[in-house]
Amino acid sequence: DQNYGWHGKDVLEIGCGVTCGSGSCVNGSCVCNTNVLVIADDSPSGSAVLATSLSNAGFTVTQTAVPSWQYNGTNPALTGFGSVVLLAGGPNASSYTSDMPAAGQTALVTFVNTNGNGLVLTEWAAFQAAAGRWQTLAPLVLLTRTAAYSGQTTYQVDVAYSGHPIWAGLAPSF
């Protein structure tokens, strides 16, 4: 016998305290929604490589036909997705000098804050916020832009955090 209670619109809390945001509860465990929307940037080939990698990892991926600076929350709508990867770079100046429409930003904030879904932002999000754009999305941007760098980067998972579930399956250096 488990005690179930609803919190918010689509968040189910299982009696043991496990919360399912963008997933569903099956036999007392959260089952994640593996439908991912990749909001493309102005590099169709780069966006496609990411979408293919996510598909190869077992996710069901949809890529927008428009770049992020044209995303309005309906092209496509966020219904049915468990997470969004938002890209904002690319070779064309429009990708890093144009603001995303307010409706697109609001849809993404609602997707995260109201529906408990996931949003992955790249370093370009920090650039957009620092430039005075993406002001509705700015509270969700975790990075602060200090400088630009173009090239290959190697990341290390801090040993103190290596046991956290977010790093599960990730190499210590990547």
Phi, psi and chi 1 to 4 in degrees:
 res  aa     phi    psi   chi1   chi2   chi3   chi4
   1 ASP       -  118.5  -69.4  -14.1      -      -
   2 GLN  -116.0  149.0  -68.4 -159.7  -13.6      -
   3 ASN   -96.1  118.7  179.0   23.1      -      -
   4 TYR  -109.0  142.0  -63.0   92.0      -      -
   5 GLY  -145.1  141.6      -      -      -      -
   6 TRP   -91.3  136.9  -71.1   98.9      -      -
   7 HIS  -129.7  122.7  -61.3  -80.9      -      -
   8 GLY    73.1 -160.2      -      -      -      -
   9 LYS   -76.5  -53.4 -178.1  175.7  176.0  172.1
  10 ASP  -130.2   31.0  -68.5  -40.5      -      -
  11 VAL  -109.5  120.5  177.1      -      -      -
  12 LEU  -105.2  126.4  173.9   65.2      -      -
  13 GLU  -106.0  125.6 -176.2  175.1  -59.1      -
  14 ILE   -83.6  148.4  -57.3  166.4      -      -
  15 GLY   -48.0  -29.3      -      -      -      -
  16 CYS   -82.0    1.7   61.1      -      -      -
  17 GLY    96.6    4.0      -      -      -      -
  18 VAL   -79.2  132.2  175.2      -      -      -
  19 THR  -110.7  131.0  -59.2      -      -      -
  20 CYS  -105.1  112.7  -64.7      -      -      -
  21 GLY   -86.1  -78.8      -      -      -      -
  22 SER   -94.7   15.6   64.9      -      -      -
  23 GLY  -117.9 -156.6      -      -      -      -
  24 SER  -137.9  162.5   59.0      -      -      -
  25 CYS   -98.1  126.2 -177.1      -      -      -
  26 VAL  -130.4  117.3  176.5      -      -      -
  27 ASN    52.3   42.3  -63.3  -35.5      -      -
  28 GLY    79.4    9.1      -      -      -      -
  29 SER  -127.7  149.6  -63.2      -      -      -
  30 CYS   -78.2  135.1  -71.9      -      -      -
  31 VAL  -116.2  116.3  177.3      -      -      -
  32 CYS   -71.1  147.0  -68.2      -      -      -
  33 ASN   -79.1  114.9  176.9  -16.5      -      -
  34 THR   -96.5   16.1   58.5      -      -      -
  35 ASN   -84.5  120.0  -64.0  -36.9      -      -
  36 VAL  -118.1  133.7  176.8      -      -      -
  37 LEU  -102.9  124.0  175.0   63.7      -      -
  38 VAL   -99.4  111.9  173.2      -      -      -
  39 ILE   -85.9  109.8  -60.8  178.8      -      -
  40 ALA   -68.8  161.5      -      -      -      -
  41 ASP  -107.3 -162.3   60.8   11.3      -      -
  42 ASP   -83.6   13.7  -80.9  -18.1      -      -
  43 SER  -116.0   86.1  173.8      -      -      -
  44 PRO   -54.7  -38.5  -23.2   32.6      -      -
  45 SER   -68.9  -40.5   61.1      -      -      -
  46 GLY   -65.8  -42.8      -      -      -      -
  47 SER   -62.1  -40.3  -61.3      -      -      -
  48 ALA   -66.1  -37.7      -      -      -      -
  49 VAL   -62.2  -43.8  167.3      -      -      -
  50 LEU   -63.5  -46.3  173.9   63.2      -      -
  51 ALA   -59.5  -41.6      -      -      -      -
  52 THR   -64.7  -42.1  -61.5      -      -      -
  53 SER   -61.8  -42.8  -65.1      -      -      -
  54 LEU   -65.5  -40.7  -69.6  169.3      -      -
  55 SER   -61.9  -43.2  -67.7      -      -      -
  56 ASN   -64.7  -22.9  -69.8  -17.4      -      -
  57 ALA   -86.4    1.2      -      -      -      -
  58 GLY   103.5    4.4      -      -      -      -
  59 PHE   -89.3  152.6  -65.3   94.7      -      -
  60 THR   -94.2  115.4  -57.8      -      -      -
  61 VAL  -114.2  135.5  179.6      -      -      -
  62 THR  -120.2  134.0  -59.2      -      -      -
  63 GLN  -111.9  136.3 -176.7  176.4  -40.3      -
  64 THR   -66.8  151.5   58.7      -      -      -
  65 ALA   -85.5  -12.0      -      -      -      -
  66 VAL  -116.4  153.0  -60.9      -      -      -
  67 PRO   -74.6  165.1   24.7  -31.2      -      -
  68 SER   -55.3  -34.0   56.6      -      -      -
  69 TRP   -72.5   -4.2   57.1  -86.2      -      -
  70 GLN  -115.5    3.3  -66.3  177.0  -20.4      -
  71 TYR   -73.1  125.1 -176.9   73.1      -      -
  72 ASN  -116.8   11.0   64.4   19.4      -      -
  73 GLY    89.4   -7.4      -      -      -      -
  74 THR  -125.4    2.7   65.3      -      -      -
  75 ASN  -122.6   63.5   49.9  -12.1      -      -
  76 PRO   -93.8  170.3   34.9  -36.7      -      -
  77 ALA   -67.8  159.7      -      -      -      -
  78 LEU   -86.4   -3.3  -61.2  171.6      -      -
  79 THR   -59.3  131.2  -55.0      -      -      -
  80 GLY    93.3   -9.5      -      -      -      -
  81 PHE   -95.3  145.8  -66.2  102.5      -      -
  82 GLY   -95.7  -22.9      -      -      -      -
  83 SER  -155.2  160.6   59.1      -      -      -
  84 VAL  -130.6  136.3  170.8      -      -      -
  85 VAL  -107.5  117.4  177.8      -      -      -
  86 LEU  -105.6  111.9  175.2   56.2      -      -
  87 LEU   -98.5  148.0  -55.9  176.0      -      -
  88 ALA  -145.7   17.1      -      -      -      -
  89 GLY  -107.3 -154.5      -      -      -      -
  90 GLY   126.0  169.0      -      -      -      -
  91 PRO   -77.5  -17.8   27.9  -34.2      -      -
  92 ASN   -91.5  139.0  -60.2  -37.6      -      -
  93 ALA   -57.6  -30.8      -      -      -      -
  94 SER   -57.2  -34.5  -64.1      -      -      -
  95 SER   -67.4  -27.0   66.8      -      -      -
  96 TYR  -119.1   11.1   51.7   86.5      -      -
  97 THR  -125.4   -1.6   60.7      -      -      -
  98 SER  -112.6  138.9  -59.7      -      -      -
  99 ASP   -80.4  149.5 -155.0   -7.3      -      -
 100 MET   -73.4  141.7  178.6 -171.6  -67.8      -
 101 PRO   -54.3  145.4  -24.7   33.6      -      -
 102 ALA   -55.8  -38.6      -      -      -      -
 103 ALA   -63.3  -37.0      -      -      -      -
 104 GLY   -67.3  -43.2      -      -      -      -
 105 GLN   -62.9  -44.8  -66.8 -176.5   57.1      -
 106 THR   -62.9  -41.7  -60.6      -      -      -
 107 ALA   -60.5  -41.0      -      -      -      -
 108 LEU   -68.7  -41.2  -72.8  164.7      -      -
 109 VAL   -63.4  -42.9  168.6      -      -      -
 110 THR   -63.2  -41.8  -60.6      -      -      -
 111 PHE   -54.7  -41.1  178.5   76.5      -      -
 112 VAL   -84.1  -56.6  172.3      -      -      -
 113 ASN   -75.3  -33.6  -70.2  -21.4      -      -
 114 THR   -95.1  -39.7  -57.3      -      -      -
 115 ASN   -97.9   -6.5  -60.2  -26.9      -      -
 116 GLY    71.5   26.7      -      -      -      -
 117 ASN   -91.3  174.7  -65.2  -59.3      -      -
 118 GLY  -100.9  145.9      -      -      -      -
 119 LEU  -135.2  125.0  175.8   63.8      -      -
 120 VAL  -108.5  124.0  177.2      -      -      -
 121 LEU  -113.5  149.1  -58.7  169.9      -      -
 122 THR   -98.1  178.2   65.4      -      -      -
 123 GLU   -59.9  -26.3 -174.3  -90.5  -19.8      -
 124 TRP   -61.8  -26.2  -81.1  104.2      -      -
 125 ALA   -62.4  -39.9      -      -      -      -
 126 ALA   -64.5  -36.9      -      -      -      -
 127 PHE   -62.2  -46.9  173.8   82.2      -      -
 128 GLN   -60.8  -45.8  -64.7  -72.0    7.7      -
 129 ALA   -64.9  -41.7      -      -      -      -
 130 ALA   -65.1  -28.3      -      -      -      -
 131 ALA   -86.0    4.1      -      -      -      -
 132 GLY    87.6    5.0      -      -      -      -
 133 ARG   -98.3  175.5  -66.9  179.9  -68.8  -84.4
 134 TRP    54.8   38.2  -72.4   25.5      -      -
 135 GLN   -66.5  -29.1  -69.0  -52.8  -69.0      -
 136 THR   -72.8  -35.6  -58.0      -      -      -
 137 LEU   -81.3  -19.3  -77.1  170.5      -      -
 138 ALA   -50.2  -39.6      -      -      -      -
 139 PRO   -62.6  -17.9  -24.4   35.2      -      -
 140 LEU   -92.6   -6.3  -59.9  178.4      -      -
 141 VAL   -82.4  118.5  176.7      -      -      -
 142 LEU   -88.6  -18.9  -58.1  177.5      -      -
 143 LEU  -100.7  152.2  -58.7  173.1      -      -
 144 THR  -113.3  130.1  -58.7      -      -      -
 145 ARG   -79.4  128.7 -175.3  171.7  176.0   91.6
 146 THR  -120.0  -29.0   56.2      -      -      -
 147 ALA  -162.9  164.6      -      -      -      -
 148 ALA  -104.7  149.0      -      -      -      -
 149 TYR  -147.8  136.3  171.7   75.6      -      -
 150 SER  -124.2  120.1  179.4      -      -      -
 151 GLY   151.9 -176.7      -      -      -      -
 152 GLN   -78.2  136.7 -167.0   73.3   15.4      -
 153 THR  -127.8  140.0  -58.4      -      -      -
 154 THR  -109.1  130.2  -59.5      -      -      -
 155 TYR  -107.3  148.9  -66.5   94.5      -      -
 156 GLN  -120.5  134.7  -55.9  -72.9  -30.4      -
 157 VAL   -80.0  124.9  176.0      -      -      -
 158 ASP   -62.4  128.9 -172.6  -48.6      -      -
 159 VAL   -55.4  -35.7  175.3      -      -      -
 160 ALA   -62.8  -23.6      -      -      -      -
 161 TYR  -112.5    5.1  -59.5  101.0      -      -
 162 SER   -63.7  -22.3   62.1      -      -      -
 163 GLY   -86.1   -5.0      -      -      -      -
 164 HIS   -69.2  140.4 -168.0  -78.7      -      -
 165 PRO   -57.5  -26.0  -20.3   27.5      -      -
 166 ILE   -64.4  -24.1 -162.1  168.3      -      -
 167 TRP   -96.4   -0.1  -54.3  119.4      -      -
 168 ALA   -54.2  128.1      -      -      -      -
 169 GLY    82.1   -3.9      -      -      -      -
 170 LEU   -91.0  136.6 -172.5   64.0      -      -
 171 ALA   -64.4  149.0      -      -      -      -
 172 PRO   -60.0  -25.4  -16.9   25.8      -      -
 173 SER  -132.3  130.5  177.2      -      -      -
 174 PHE  -147.7      -   58.3   96.2      -      -
